[in-house]
Structure formats: structure tokens, C-alpha cells
Amino acid sequence: MTGTAAERSLLGSLMLNPDSFDFARDRASADDFSDQRMGAIFAGIERMIGAKEPVNTITVGSHFPDWIIRGLPPTELDSWVGEVATAFRSGEFADAVRDAATRRKLEDISRRYLAAAQDPAWHSPDAVSRAIDELQQLRENATSRRFVAKKLGAILEGSDEYDWLIPGLLERRDRLVLTGAEGAGKTTFVRQLAILAAAGLHPLKNAKITPVKVLVVDAENTERQWRRAVRQMTLDAARAGSADPAREIHIMAGSRIDVTRGSDLGEIHRLVDEHKPDMLLIGPLYKLVPRAINNDDDAAPLIVALDSLRDRGLALVMEAHAGHALGAGGERDLRPRGSSALLGWPEFGFGLRPTAEDPDMVSVVRWRGDRDKRDWPKHLRRGLSGEWSWVPSEPME
């Protein structure tokens, strides 16, 4: 087997999911590979991505003659892909490749200058100066290139276009946390959001949209509960929309998980690799960690884990339970139970509050200010016969 385990795993993860190349490119380069042929493959994959070519073991192997890669059968690429469980770790593999390259270069510098120190003709001031220069250059190269500051002008040249999944409501990389009192209907609303979007229907407007691929990681409800709750909605949405939600939604339900544990988080990333969703429904938040979220230290690893999923270009929709404390007006506070760190984290935070005057009506209460303008309604009412479970109580823009 050629190359180090990290080099093989890095290339295997890139062929498994080329979308992870940006994570790798910020951490390693083709020059960091101990096997020049594998470095050439890394550089070649970068060119293929730039040319919008499909990247997989077959297409990469077909370029071996062009890249002058000899003594390495293309069939070996399959074993590299088989060595990795998920492309989520491409950044980790790239860090290992860069670290190994730094160690090799440091050993080379040490070996050369140790040998030079034994030479009677060695001029120490010049040699020490050269050694310092090489070590400084090595330190600069060893540093990850993840952090890049752009000029404001370069940022302003970018596009202001929204990358909508649900026009007016959610775009890629949005984080929405929905809370509510027990029985307020938040779970039904989240399911409606997923099923109608997957069918190519706007969840709150009478409008068609591009069907959305959805992955659900439900740590509270079982498959049986999902089946009973959404069967009719799924059938109705399939008839009214342009896609069948039964085919566009994948669900993992009924298992409590710990996303702060590498193995569990890696499994969720594997599901993302496998199903390539546009939207991830995950929660409730309190069942994604092994203990209660009581302070910022409890919330921090949860936020880091969920942000790693959001970094895959997903929209994150999450349920959370509201606390039991009463607010200043004597009504139940709808902020998520636990750490205050959860309050400022998502782009949008809503709570569903039943109204005293109408049991079939809820107010959509913002417990944090929106980070961007959206068309979320102020009130929802339970749908009548022939309507969806929740509909806006007033016309939407």
C-alpha cells in the first residue's frame, strides 16, 4: 500500500465526497504528501473540481496517464475509499498530512545543519542565520490557512442573492430553533415544514418550490410515531406537489444520541454523506447530549457539533423545549431551556404560544431578533378540512 495512512484516507475521503475538498485545501497542499504520486492525485482532484468534473474512483483513475502516475494501479483507489467511514474527517486527515510533512522537513533541516556543524570550514554566523530563515519559513508553512482576511472591496463584489431552500423562510446554512409549550404543536409544524418542502410545496403559502431533500435525526420520537403522525400528510403532499416526500426524506428515529461524542457525530456526518440533504431536522436539543444543558460549558460542545453539520451547507431546523419560568408579562418564557449561549446562536428563534382567545391559534413569538429579513408569520391557526395542519392566520407577503 502506497503513502501514509493519513494520505490514503485524505484522498479516499475526497473521492467519497468531493464537496469536502475545501476543508482539505485550507489545511494541506500537494507538496505535503510523502508520495509524489499521491500529491499529484490531490492536485489533479483540485483541477477536476475547478473544471466541474465528477470526482470518484473511476474518473480519478482515468486521469492517471495524463498526470504521469506510474506504478500505482487505479484499482487501488477503491481500497482508499474503503478505509474511511465518512468524508467528514477530511480536514482531520489533511491536518495529519500537513503535520507529517512538517516533521519530515524539520528532520531534514536538523540533519543538514547537524552535519554542517561537524565541518571545520563551517561559518557559524551565516549557517545559523540560514537555519533560522528555514525554520521561520517552516513555521509559516506549518500553520493552517483556514483564516483569510479579505478586503472589504472583494467582499462587496460578491452576490447578494439568497440561496433559498424555502423562498422567504430558509436558505442554506440557516439555523432555526423552534420552541413551545408541551402540546403547542411545534413537532407537527416542523414535520409539515419538512414534508411539504420535500414535496416541492411552500409550507406556508400556496406556491410551488424546488423540492428539498431532507434528513431527519429524531432523538425522541419512534418510527411508529412518525408513521402514525405523517402518513396522511405525506400522501396529500405527494398528490399536490411535484415530488414524493416518501422518497425525498430519510429518517433516523427513536435513538438517543450524543453529538458531542465523535463516534455519534461521525455517524450523522456519514448519513449526510450518504443522503446529501439540503435540510437537516435534528433534535430535540436536550436529547442530543448526555446530560442537562445548564450552562455555557454544557452548551459549547453541542453548538460546535451542530455547527460542523451546518458547515456542510445544510439548513438546520431544531426543536427545543421551553423553560417553565414566567416572563415579565406573566406568560411562559419561550426561550430554550438551559444555557443562555443557545439564545444568540441560531439565525432565527421562535416559540409557539397558544392564544387565550382561540385554542386553535398560536402566536409565533421571537425569543431572539432575526439575523436577516424573513416572511415568518406572526400567528398560525390549525388547518380546517382540506388545509395543512398549520396555516398562517393572516396573508403572507
C-alpha positions in Angstrom: 0.0 0.0 0.0 1.4 3.4 -1.0 1.7 6.5 1.1 0.9 7.0 4.7 -2.5 6.0 6.2 -3.4 9.7 6.5 -2.6 10.4 2.9 -4.6 7.4 1.7 -7.5 8.4 3.9 -7.5 12.0 2.8 -7.6 11.1 -0.9 -10.3 8.4 -0.1 -12.4 11.0 1.7 -12.2 13.4 -1.2 -13.3 10.8 -3.7 -16.1 9.8 -1.3 -17.3 13.4 -1.1 -15.6 16.0 -3.3 -17.6 18.7 -1.5 -15.2 18.3 1.4 -12.3 19.4 -0.7 -12.4 23.0 0.7 -11.8 21.6 4.2 -8.7 19.8 3.0 -7.3 22.5 0.7 -7.2 25.0 3.6 -5.0 22.6 5.6 -2.7 20.8 3.2 -1.2 21.1 -0.3 0.1 18.6 -2.9 3.7 19.3 -1.7 2.8 17.9 1.7 2.5 14.3 0.5 5.4 11.9 1.1 4.5 10.0 -2.1 4.7 12.5 -5.0 2.2 10.4 -7.0 -0.4 10.9 -4.2 0.4 14.6 -4.2 -0.2 14.7 -7.9 -3.6 13.0 -7.4 -4.5 15.6 -4.8 -3.6 18.4 -7.3 -5.5 16.6 -10.0 -8.6 16.4 -7.9 -8.4 20.1 -7.3 -8.3 20.7 -11.1 -11.2 18.4 -11.7 -13.3 20.2 -9.2 -12.4 23.5 -10.8 -13.4 22.2 -14.1 -16.7 20.8 -12.6 -15.8 17.2 -13.5 -17.3 14.4 -11.4 -14.8 13.1 -8.9 -14.9 9.4 -8.0 -12.5 6.4 -8.1 -13.3 5.8 -11.8 -12.9 9.4 -13.1 -9.7 10.0 -11.0 -8.2 6.7 -12.1 -8.8 7.6 -15.7 -6.5 10.6 -15.4 -3.5 8.6 -14.2 -1.9 8.6 -17.7 -2.4 12.4 -18.0 -0.9 13.0 -14.6 2.0 10.7 -15.3 1.3 8.4 -12.3 3.2 5.2 -12.7 3.4 2.1 -10.6 0.1 2.8 -8.9 -2.9 0.8 -10.3 -6.1 2.8 -10.4 -7.9 -0.1 -8.7 -6.1 0.8 -5.5 -8.3 3.9 -5.2 -11.2 1.7 -4.1 -9.3 0.5 -1.1 -8.5 4.1 -0.1 -12.2 4.9 -0.1 -12.9 1.8 1.8 -10.5 2.9 4.6 -12.6 5.9 5.6 -16.1 5.8 7.2 -17.0 9.4 6.3 -15.7 12.3 4.4 -16.4 14.5 7.4 -12.9 13.8 8.6 -11.2 15.1 5.5 -10.0 18.2 7.5 -8.6 15.9 10.2 -6.8 13.8 7.6 -5.4 16.9 5.9 -4.1 18.2 9.3 -2.3 14.9 9.8 -0.7 15.1 6.3 0.5 18.6 6.9 1.8 17.6 10.4 3.8 14.7 8.9 5.2 16.9 6.2 6.3 19.5 8.8 8.0 16.8 10.8 9.9 15.5 7.7 11.1 19.0 6.8 12.1 19.7 10.4 14.1 16.4 10.5 15.8 17.4 7.2 16.8 20.8 8.5 18.1 19.3 11.7 20.1 16.6 9.8 21.7 19.1 7.4 22.7 21.6 10.0 23.9 19.0 12.4 26.2 17.6 9.6 27.3 21.1 8.8 28.3 21.8 12.4 30.8 19.0 12.1 32.5 20.7 9.1 35.7 22.6 10.2 35.0 25.1 7.4 31.6 25.9 8.8 31.0 29.6 9.2 28.6 29.6 12.2 27.0 33.1 11.9 25.9 32.5 8.3 24.8 29.0 8.9 22.8 30.0 12.0 21.1 32.8 10.0 20.2 30.4 7.2 18.8 27.9 9.7 16.7 30.5 11.4 15.3 31.6 8.0 14.4 28.0 7.1 12.8 27.4 10.5 10.7 30.5 10.2 9.6 29.5 6.7 8.7 26.1 8.0 6.7 27.6 10.8 4.7 29.7 8.4 4.0 26.8 6.1 3.0 24.6 9.0 0.3 27.0 10.0 -3.2 26.1 8.7 -4.5 28.5 6.1 -8.1 28.4 7.3 -8.2 32.1 8.4 -8.0 34.5 5.5 -8.9 38.2 5.8 -10.4 39.6 2.6 -10.5 43.3 1.6 -14.0 44.8 2.0 -14.0 45.6 -1.7 -13.6 41.9 -2.5 -16.5 41.0 -0.2 -18.7 43.7 -1.8 -18.0 42.2 -5.2 -19.9 39.1 -4.2 -23.5 38.3 -4.9 -26.3 39.3 -2.6 -28.6 36.6 -4.0 -30.3 34.3 -1.5 -29.6 30.6 -1.7 -33.2 29.7 -0.9 -34.4 26.3 0.1 -37.8 27.6 1.1 -38.2 31.1 -0.5 -38.7 33.8 2.1 -38.2 31.4 5.0 -35.0 29.4 4.9 -31.8 29.4 2.9 -28.8 27.2 3.1 -26.8 27.4 6.4 -29.7 29.0 8.3 -30.2 27.7 11.8 -33.7 27.7 13.2 -34.6 26.7 16.7 -38.3 26.2 17.4 -39.7 26.0 21.0 -43.1 25.8 22.5 -45.0 24.5 25.5 -45.9 20.8 25.6 -48.7 20.1 23.1 -48.4 23.5 21.4 -47.9 21.8 18.0 -44.2 22.6 17.3 -43.4 19.0 16.3 -46.3 19.0 13.9 -45.2 22.3 12.5 -41.6 21.1 12.0 -42.9 17.9 10.2 -45.1 20.0 8.0 -42.1 22.2 7.1 -40.1 19.1 6.1 -42.8 17.1 4.2 -44.2 20.0 2.2 -40.7 21.3 1.3 -39.7 17.8 0.2 -42.9 17.6 -2.0 -42.0 20.9 -3.7 -44.6 22.9 -1.8 -44.1 26.1 0.2 -45.0 25.0 3.7 -47.0 28.2 4.5 -48.0 29.6 1.0 -50.0 28.2 -1.9 -46.9 28.1 -4.1 -44.6 25.5 -5.7 -40.9 25.4 -4.9 -37.9 23.3 -5.9 -38.2 20.0 -3.9 -35.9 19.9 -0.9 -34.0 16.8 0.2 -34.5 16.3 3.9 -32.7 14.2 6.6 -34.3 13.8 10.0 -32.4 12.8 13.1 -35.1 12.4 15.7 -33.8 11.5 19.1 -37.2 11.5 20.8 -39.9 10.0 18.6 -40.1 6.5 17.2 -40.6 5.3 13.7 -44.1 4.2 14.7 -44.9 7.7 16.0 -43.7 9.2 12.7 -45.8 6.7 10.7 -49.0 7.5 12.6 -48.4 11.2 12.5 -47.5 11.9 8.9 -49.0 9.2 6.8 -51.9 11.3 5.5 -49.9 14.5 5.2 -47.3 12.6 3.1 -50.0 11.2 0.7 -51.6 14.6 0.4 -48.3 16.4 -0.3 -47.3 13.8 -2.9 -50.6 14.4 -4.8 -50.3 18.2 -4.6 -46.6 18.6 -5.1 -44.0 17.7 -7.7 -42.1 15.1 -5.7 -43.0 12.3 -3.3 -41.8 13.1 0.2 -41.7 9.4 1.0 -38.7 9.3 -1.4 -37.1 12.7 -0.6 -37.0 12.3 3.2 -34.7 9.9 5.2 -35.4 9.5 8.9 -33.3 8.1 11.7 -35.7 7.9 14.7 -36.0 6.6 18.2 -32.4 6.6 19.3 -31.0 8.9 21.9 -27.6 10.1 20.7 -24.7 12.2 22.0 -23.5 14.5 19.2 -20.6 15.6 21.4 -19.1 12.1 21.1 -17.0 11.7 18.0 -18.5 8.3 17.0 -22.1 9.5 17.2 -21.3 12.8 15.3 -19.3 10.9 12.7 -22.3 8.6 12.1 -24.6 11.7 11.5 -22.0 13.0 9.1 -22.0 9.6 7.4 -25.7 9.9 6.9 -25.2 13.4 5.4 -22.5 11.9 3.1 -24.9 9.1 2.1 -28.1 11.1 1.5 -26.8 14.6 0.7 -29.7 16.5 2.2 -30.5 20.2 1.8 -32.1 20.4 5.2 -31.4 18.6 8.5 -34.1 18.3 11.1 -32.4 17.3 14.4 -33.4 17.3 18.0 -34.8 17.9 20.4 -31.7 19.6 21.7 -31.8 18.2 25.2 -31.7 14.7 23.8 -28.6 15.3 21.8 -26.3 15.5 24.8 -25.9 13.0 27.7 -26.9 15.4 30.5 -28.9 18.6 31.0 -27.8 21.8 29.4 -27.4 24.1 32.4 -24.7 26.5 31.5 -22.4 27.7 28.7 -19.9 24.9 29.3 -22.7 22.4 28.7 -23.9 24.1 25.6 -20.5 24.8 23.9 -19.7 21.3 22.7 -23.3 20.9 21.4 -23.1 24.1 19.4 -19.7 23.1 18.0 -21.0 19.7 16.9 -24.2 21.1 15.3 -22.2 23.9 13.5 -20.0 21.2 12.0 -23.1 19.8 10.3 -24.3 23.3 9.3 -20.9 23.8 7.7 -21.8 21.1 5.2 -24.1 23.7 3.5 -27.3 22.5 5.3 -30.2 24.4 6.8 -30.5 23.2 10.4 -34.0 23.0 11.9 -34.1 22.1 15.6 -36.7 21.6 18.2 -36.0 22.7 21.8 -38.2 22.6 24.9 -39.1 26.0 26.5 -38.3 26.6 30.2 -41.1 26.7 32.8 -40.3 30.2 34.1 -42.7 33.0 33.5 -41.7 36.2 31.7 -42.3 39.8 32.8 -45.9 39.7 31.5 -46.8 36.6 33.4 -46.7 34.3 30.3 -44.4 31.3 30.0 -40.9 32.2 28.7 -40.4 30.5 25.3 -36.6 30.7 25.3 -34.9 27.3 25.0 -34.3 25.6 28.3 -30.7 25.7 29.5 -27.8 27.9 28.6 -28.0 31.5 27.5 -25.5 30.5 24.8 -28.4 29.0 22.9 -30.2 32.3 22.7 -27.7 34.1 20.4 -26.6 31.1 18.4 -29.3 30.5 15.7 -30.2 32.9 12.9 -33.9 32.5 14.0 -35.5 31.5 17.3 -39.3 31.2 17.5 -41.7 29.9 20.1 -45.3 28.8 19.6 -47.6 30.2 22.3 -51.3 29.3 22.4 -53.6 32.3 22.5 -56.2 32.6 25.3 -58.9 33.8 23.0 -58.7 31.0 20.4 -57.4 27.5 21.3 -56.8 26.8 17.6 -54.5 29.8 17.3 -50.8 30.2 18.3 -48.6 33.3 18.3 -45.2 32.9 16.7 -43.1 34.6 19.3 -39.5 35.6 18.5 -37.3 35.0 21.5 -34.3 36.4 19.6 -34.0 39.0 16.9 -33.8 37.7 13.3 -30.4 38.0 11.7 -32.0 38.5 8.3 -35.4 39.5 6.9 -37.8 36.6 6.6 -41.5 36.1 6.0 -42.4 34.1 9.0 -46.0 34.7 10.1 -46.9 36.3 13.4 -49.8 33.9 14.0 -50.7 30.3 12.9 -54.0 28.6 13.2 -54.8 24.9 13.0 -55.9 24.0 9.5 -59.5 23.2 8.6 -60.6 20.2 6.5 -58.7 20.3 3.2 -55.9 22.5 4.7 -52.5 21.6 6.1 -52.0 21.2 9.9 -50.9 24.7 10.4 -51.7 27.7 8.1 -50.9 31.4 8.6 -53.8 33.3 10.2 -53.1 36.4 8.0 -52.0 36.8 4.4 -48.2 36.4 3.9 -46.1 38.7 1.6 
